[in-house]
Amino acid sequence: MTHPPHILIVDDHREIRDALVKYLEKNGMRATSAADAVAMTTAEFRLLTVFLKRPRFVLNGSVSR
């Protein structure tokens, strides 16, 4: 059995995260959301979406502000 792609959505706007997760799950994918890089999990993902103009993001394994 093939597992659906697991996609991580990172956005500080809860409404955007929730809408994207709902859309992706409705279309047969697994989706996880996080408010920022600090809240991200260590799970494996096939795709990561991130809005890089936010104040906190991961660079070389460390959180940058």
Sequence and secondary structure as in RCSB ss.txt:
>XXXX:A:sequence
MTHPPHILIVDDHREIRDALVKYLEKNGMRATSAADAVAMTTAEFRLLTVFLKRPRFVLNGSVSR
>XXXX:A:secstr
     EEEEE S HHHHHHHHHHHHHTT EEEEESSGGG  S   SEEEE TTSS EEETTEEE 
